[in-house]
Amino acid sequence: MKDDKATPRRATLIVARRLDAMGEGSNSYLKPYLMLCRDAGLSTRLLFAPRRSFGNLAWARLHPDFAGLVDRVDWAQTIRVGGLWISLSPEVWLRLLRRIGAEALRRLRGRTERPYPSALGVELSEREARDVARRASAEPIDVLTVEYSSLGPLLDRIDAEKRIVFLHDLFSLRAKSFRDAGLEPDHAEMTLEEEAARCSGADVLIHASCTELEQLRPLLPQAAHVWMRPEVISARADGDPAAAPHGVFLGSQHAGNVAALDYLRRRVWPEVRARVPGAELWIAGSICARVDSAAAKAEGLRLMGRVDDLGVLGGPQAIGLAPMLLGSGIPIKVADYLALGMPVVVTPNVLNPFGTALDGMVLEAKTEADYPYVICRILRDEGLRREMSILTAELPGRFSNDAVLLEIKA
């Protein structure tokens, strides 16, 4: 008789990006997904696209949180030195040299505001796709997961009992949000139909947004669609109880956060300070690099920089601000704020990706014009802040991913 405990089901997760930091919103979904794979009894192989995964560098580390959740890391065309993977591909090193040259030229021309072209959303080249498929197929796979629709076409090249696409974003909808805001998308553009075609080989599609799930499900009715809740920070904190009530904006330097912070600085925080003199907005994360220190002082901004212990930001005296202009990066921020015991105030439609999971837990302005006034209201109302902070204790129960676990086990 076969001993299931001695031969766990085999899973392969294919990625085409660096996994060296936990601050990115997508990793707040990928980490709990790997935890669910572990809970389902899977033995997981993490397989990197050998060249694309380095991004614009030629070396990378794997964050310990990921390393501890997989049984094996498969990264072809590399040499490992301690915890560092170094590429042996001339193509990767040439790309790095081109990036260095392009960056130097941009700085000389004073065009640093223009981002370096991104490969986000671009399918792998035929050669790399062939290499990845061959490597993946070298051993049997029970559960195959690829990340983003850009890797969806790999499903037709690799044998597996179950095929899953993990969609942190629908690039088609992301591009539309950029265009609607009058901006150039920071990734490859495509139609929703084209993106659905990329994922046509999937048995299951895991979505990071209820909104995107509802958009894609009619185009792929043959597949199961399930919403993946983000990871909830395990440790709640009260922050500094002596601090005056203040706003908080937490984020890395990507387009969604940059647009949101610019909106706060230009259209929201001046209105707030006109009604609540001396009110401060605390900004944490790498996005602080976008703000001049002199300007910050004049605008009532406190630049926290990188914060290793996010607990210092939490508590009822801190108000998490999550305006969304580009439909990217902000919904996960709401969960981060709530996990830290903060009351949260959002602009219209920010809660749509959560469906009804956060009903009653977050203050949502009826219009963008109303947003500063809602912030002022909660800055002044200690009772409301404490009531909302207490409600955040319900977050773990509302963010169960049992439905995803069932799909992985099935």
C-alpha positions in Angstrom: 0.0 0.0 0.0 1.3 3.5 -0.9 2.4 5.5 2.2 1.0 9.1 1.6 3.1 10.4 4.5 6.3 9.1 3.0 5.5 10.4 -0.5 4.0 13.9 -0.2 2.4 15.4 -3.3 4.8 17.5 -5.4 4.3 21.1 -6.1 6.2 23.5 -8.4 5.9 27.3 -8.2 7.4 29.2 -11.1 8.3 32.8 -10.7 10.0 35.4 -12.9 11.0 38.1 -10.4 13.2 38.6 -7.4 12.0 37.4 -4.0 14.5 39.2 -1.8 12.2 41.5 0.1 8.9 41.2 2.0 7.8 44.8 1.7 6.2 44.3 -1.7 2.4 43.9 -1.7 2.6 40.9 -4.0 4.7 39.1 -1.4 1.9 39.6 1.2 0.0 37.1 -1.0 2.7 34.8 -2.1 4.0 34.0 1.4 0.6 32.9 2.7 0.1 30.9 -0.5 3.3 29.0 0.2 2.1 28.5 3.8 -1.1 27.0 2.5 0.8 24.7 0.2 2.8 23.5 3.2 -0.5 23.1 5.2 -1.8 21.0 2.3 1.1 18.6 2.7 2.8 19.6 -0.5 6.5 19.4 -1.1 7.2 22.6 -3.0 10.0 23.3 -5.5 10.5 27.1 -6.2 11.6 27.4 -9.8 13.0 30.7 -11.1 13.0 31.8 -14.7 16.8 31.7 -15.1 17.3 35.1 -16.7 14.1 37.2 -16.2 14.1 36.7 -12.4 17.2 38.7 -11.8 15.5 41.9 -13.0 18.1 44.5 -13.8 20.8 43.0 -11.6 22.9 39.9 -11.9 22.7 38.6 -8.4 19.9 38.0 -5.9 19.1 36.7 -2.4 16.0 34.7 -1.4 14.2 36.2 1.6 14.3 33.8 4.6 10.5 33.8 4.8 10.3 32.2 1.4 13.3 29.9 1.8 11.7 28.5 4.9 8.5 27.6 3.1 9.9 25.7 0.2 11.8 22.3 0.0 14.0 23.2 -2.9 15.1 26.2 -4.9 15.7 25.5 -8.6 17.5 28.4 -10.3 19.3 27.4 -13.5 22.4 29.1 -14.9 23.5 30.4 -11.5 26.2 29.7 -9.0 25.3 29.9 -5.3 27.7 31.5 -2.9 26.2 31.3 0.7 22.8 32.9 0.4 23.6 34.7 -2.9 22.6 33.5 -6.3 24.9 34.9 -9.0 23.9 34.6 -12.7 26.2 32.8 -15.1 24.2 34.1 -18.1 26.0 36.7 -20.3 22.5 38.0 -21.2 21.8 39.0 -17.6 25.2 40.7 -17.2 24.7 42.6 -20.5 21.3 43.8 -19.3 22.9 45.0 -16.1 25.5 47.0 -18.0 22.8 48.5 -20.2 20.8 49.5 -17.2 23.8 51.2 -15.6 24.5 53.1 -18.9 20.9 54.1 -19.3 20.7 55.3 -15.7 23.8 57.4 -16.0 22.5 59.0 -19.2 19.1 59.8 -17.6 20.9 61.5 -14.7 23.1 63.5 -17.1 20.0 64.6 -19.0 18.1 65.4 -15.8 15.3 63.0 -16.6 15.3 61.0 -13.5 11.5 61.2 -13.2 11.1 58.8 -16.1 11.2 55.2 -14.8 13.4 52.7 -16.4 11.3 50.4 -18.8 9.8 47.5 -16.9 9.3 43.9 -18.0 6.3 43.5 -15.7 3.6 41.8 -17.7 5.8 40.7 -20.6 5.8 37.1 -21.5 9.1 35.1 -21.4 11.1 34.9 -24.6 10.6 31.7 -26.5 14.0 30.5 -25.5 13.5 31.2 -21.8 10.0 29.7 -21.8 11.4 26.6 -23.4 14.2 26.4 -20.8 11.8 26.8 -17.9 9.4 24.2 -19.3 12.2 21.7 -19.8 13.5 22.3 -16.3 10.0 22.0 -14.7 9.2 18.9 -16.6 12.3 17.1 -15.4 10.3 15.7 -12.5 6.6 14.8 -11.9 4.3 17.6 -10.7 1.0 17.2 -8.9 0.3 21.0 -8.4 1.8 23.5 -10.8 1.5 27.2 -10.0 2.7 30.1 -12.2 2.8 33.7 -11.1 1.0 36.4 -13.1 -0.7 36.0 -16.5 2.7 36.6 -18.1 3.7 33.0 -17.1 0.3 31.6 -18.0 1.4 30.3 -21.4 3.8 27.9 -19.7 0.9 25.8 -18.5 0.4 24.3 -22.0 4.1 23.2 -22.0 4.3 21.4 -18.6 2.5 18.2 -17.5 0.8 18.5 -14.1 -2.3 17.1 -12.4 -3.5 20.6 -11.5 -2.5 23.9 -13.1 -2.9 27.2 -11.2 -2.3 30.8 -12.2 -1.7 33.2 -9.3 -2.9 36.7 -10.3 -1.6 39.4 -8.1 -2.8 41.9 -10.8 -4.7 41.8 -14.0 -2.4 43.9 -16.2 -5.3 44.8 -18.5 -7.2 46.5 -15.7 -4.1 48.0 -14.2 -3.3 49.6 -17.5 -6.8 51.0 -17.8 -6.4 52.7 -14.4 -3.2 54.3 -15.5 -4.8 55.6 -18.7 -7.8 56.9 -16.9 -5.5 58.9 -14.6 -3.7 60.3 -17.7 -0.5 58.3 -17.1 1.6 55.9 -19.1 1.3 52.3 -17.7 4.4 51.0 -16.0 4.0 47.6 -17.5 2.9 45.7 -20.7 -0.5 46.6 -22.0 -3.1 44.1 -23.2 -6.8 43.7 -23.4 -8.8 41.6 -20.8 -9.5 39.1 -23.5 -5.8 38.7 -24.3 -5.0 38.3 -20.7 -7.7 35.6 -20.3 -6.2 33.8 -23.3 -2.8 33.6 -21.5 -4.5 31.8 -18.6 -6.7 29.4 -20.7 -4.7 26.4 -19.6 -5.5 26.9 -15.9 -7.7 24.7 -13.8 -7.7 27.3 -11.0 -7.2 31.0 -11.0 -6.2 32.6 -7.7 -7.0 36.3 -7.5 -5.7 39.0 -5.1 -8.8 41.1 -5.8 -12.6 40.3 -5.8 -13.1 42.9 -8.4 -10.6 41.3 -10.8 -12.1 37.9 -10.1 -15.5 39.1 -11.2 -14.0 40.6 -14.4 -12.2 37.5 -15.5 -14.5 34.7 -14.4 -17.0 35.2 -17.4 -14.1 34.8 -19.8 -12.8 31.6 -18.2 -15.9 29.8 -16.9 -14.3 26.4 -17.2 -11.8 27.2 -14.4 -12.4 27.6 -10.7 -11.9 31.2 -9.4 -11.0 31.9 -5.8 -10.0 35.0 -3.8 -6.7 35.0 -1.9 -6.7 37.2 1.2 -3.4 38.9 2.0 -1.3 37.9 5.0 -2.3 39.5 8.3 0.6 40.8 10.4 0.6 38.5 13.4 1.6 41.1 16.1 -0.7 43.9 16.9 0.7 47.0 18.5 -0.4 50.2 20.3 2.3 52.4 18.9 3.2 55.4 21.0 0.2 56.2 23.2 1.7 59.7 23.9 1.8 60.6 20.2 -0.8 63.2 19.0 -3.4 61.8 16.5 -1.8 61.7 13.1 -2.1 60.3 9.6 0.1 57.4 8.4 1.1 56.5 4.8 3.2 53.4 4.4 4.7 52.3 1.0 7.5 51.4 -1.4 8.3 53.4 -4.5 5.9 52.0 -7.1 3.6 54.0 -9.3 0.4 53.4 -7.3 2.0 54.6 -4.1 3.8 57.5 -5.8 0.4 58.7 -7.2 -1.3 58.3 -3.9 1.3 60.2 -1.9 1.3 63.0 -4.5 -2.5 63.2 -4.1 -2.2 63.4 -0.3 0.4 66.1 -0.4 -1.3 68.3 -3.1 -5.0 67.9 -2.4 -5.6 66.3 1.0 -3.1 67.2 3.7 -3.2 71.0 3.1 -6.9 70.9 3.6 -6.5 68.8 6.7 -4.0 71.1 8.3 -6.1 74.1 7.5 -8.8 72.6 9.8 -6.6 70.8 12.3 -3.5 73.0 12.7 -0.3 71.1 13.4 -1.6 67.8 12.2 1.2 65.5 11.1 1.3 62.9 8.3 3.9 60.2 9.1 5.4 58.6 6.0 7.2 55.3 6.2 9.0 53.0 3.8 11.2 53.6 0.8 8.8 56.1 -0.7 10.2 58.7 1.8 13.0 59.1 -0.7 10.5 60.9 -3.0 10.1 63.7 -0.4 12.6 66.5 0.2 13.2 67.0 3.9 12.7 70.8 3.7 9.4 70.4 1.9 8.3 67.7 4.5 8.8 70.1 7.4 6.8 72.8 5.6 4.0 70.4 4.8 3.7 68.8 8.2 5.2 65.5 7.1 7.3 63.3 9.3 9.7 61.1 7.2 10.2 57.8 9.0 12.2 56.0 6.3 12.4 52.2 6.5 10.8 50.9 9.6 11.8 47.4 10.6 9.3 47.1 13.5 6.0 48.3 12.0 4.4 48.1 15.4 5.8 51.6 16.2 3.4 53.0 13.6 0.2 51.3 14.9 -2.5 52.0 17.5 -5.6 54.1 17.7 -3.7 57.4 17.5 -2.4 56.6 14.0 -4.9 56.9 11.1 -4.0 54.8 8.0 -4.6 56.7 4.8 -5.3 54.8 1.7 -6.3 56.9 -1.3 -6.3 55.0 -4.6 -5.7 56.6 -7.9 -4.2 53.9 -10.1 -5.9 50.7 -8.7 -2.5 49.3 -7.6 -0.7 48.8 -4.3 -3.4 50.4 -2.1 -5.8 47.6 -1.1 -3.0 45.6 0.5 -2.1 48.7 2.4 -5.5 48.7 4.0 -4.9 45.3 5.4 -1.5 46.3 6.7 -3.0 49.3 8.6 -5.8 47.3 10.1 -3.4 44.5 11.2 -1.5 47.2 13.2 -4.7 48.3 15.0 -5.1 51.5 13.1 -8.4 53.1 12.1 -8.3 53.5 8.3 -9.8 56.1 6.0 -10.0 55.4 2.2 -11.3 57.1 -0.9 -14.2 55.7 -2.9 -13.8 52.2 -4.4 -10.7 51.2 -2.5 -12.6 48.5 -0.6 -14.0 46.9 -3.8 -11.2 44.3 -4.1 -12.2 43.0 -0.6 -15.8 42.3 -1.5 -17.7 42.5 1.8 -14.9 41.2 4.0 -14.2 44.6 5.6 -17.7 46.0 5.9 -18.0 48.2 9.0 -14.2 48.2 9.7 -13.1 51.1 7.5 -14.3 54.7 7.0 -14.8 55.3 3.2 -15.3 58.8 1.9 -18.3 59.2 -0.4 -16.4 61.3 -2.8 -12.7 62.4 -3.2 -13.7 65.9 -2.2 -15.0 64.6 1.1 -11.8 62.7 1.9 -10.0 65.5 3.9 -13.1 66.1 6.0 -13.5 62.5 7.0 -9.8 62.5 8.0 -10.4 65.7 10.1 -13.4 64.1 11.8 -11.5 61.1 13.0 -8.4 63.1 14.0 -10.7 65.1 16.4 -12.7 62.1 17.7 -10.8 60.0 20.2 -13.8 57.7 20.8 -14.3 56.9 17.2 -10.6 56.1 16.8 -10.6 53.7 19.7 -13.8 52.0 18.5 -12.3 51.4 15.1 -9.0 50.2 16.5 -10.9 47.6 18.6 -12.7 46.4 15.5 -9.5 45.6 13.8 -9.1 42.5 16.1 -11.7 40.9 13.8 -9.3 41.0 10.8 -7.8 37.5 11.1 -11.2 35.9 11.3 -12.4 37.8 8.2 -9.3 36.9 6.2 -9.5 33.1 6.3 -8.1 31.4 3.2 -9.7 28.1 3.7 -11.3 28.3 0.2 -7.8 28.5 -1.3 -6.6 25.6 0.8 -9.5 23.4 -0.4 -8.6 24.2 -4.1 -4.9 23.2 -3.5 -5.9 20.0 -1.8 -8.6 19.0 -4.3 
